[in-house]
Amino acid sequence: MEPQPRPAERAAFRNRPPLSPEWKRVIRNARAYYRRDRRSARKRPVRLCSRFSFADLKGDLDSIGELCGGFRWEDGGADWLHAARCGSVNLNTVISSEARNLSSLGIAGQLARRVAEKLKLRQDVFLAELRLDPVYAAMHAAKEARRYEPLPRFPAVERDFSLLLADGTKFSEVTKTIQSLGIGEIHSIEATDLFRGKNVPAGKYSLLVRVMFQSREATLTEAQISDFSGRIVAALEKQLGAQLRAQ
């Protein structure tokens, strides 16, 4: 018979504070699903959803980071993490070199294979170890500094760029290259898909980058969007050796 929660536990669960959408997403991605073995009463964890990657973990953490001014990722991590799939997480609000240590939140990445095998874990394991007090403080500061402005009168336009990039090229480099063009109408830059495998040359990976353009002065014309797009592709080709894949 399954153990039942005590009355006090049920009351605590009912009275718990509501979770934010970001935390709900993290919990949903981390949830293990179980099935009962027909030959015994023992339960086995099974994966009912798609295979996770370090990009999924980073995306979930970055969603939380948006609440406190953003996270900054740097190379490095503990020796029990996969050397190529880990990073240190920092607050994006660093004013001086002295504040750099205070901005460090922790590490995140994939558990190293040797550690996973020692623990008899057959599936890839992704985890993060963060100090939450600085996160809460940054969230409070971001909320206090929040200012409201009128909604844009003119529509935004999105353009997707399917790029072939050399392994080791970071999304932060793509972002910096695009931002260096100084196009004021760029509203946001996002990585929406990453792919390795069939039809992708060895030593490269495919990254789908979505750029949103918006002007507060007028509706952007197709000629303006084409000009912005051409400048972005040219800069990525020149500085990062990127190739534009056929859409």
Secondary structure, DSSP 8 states (H G I E B T S, - for coil): ------HHHHHHHHTS----HHHHHHHHHH--EEEE-TTSS-EEEE--S----HHHHHHHHHHHHGGGT-EEEES---TTEEEEEEEEEEES---SGGGHHHHEEEEEEEE-HHHHHHTT--S--EEEEE-HHHHHHHHHHHHHT-------SS--EEEEEEEEEETT--HHHHHHHHHTT--TTEEEEEEEEEE-STTS-TTEEEEEEEEEE--SSS---HHHHHHHHHHHHHHHHHHH--EE---
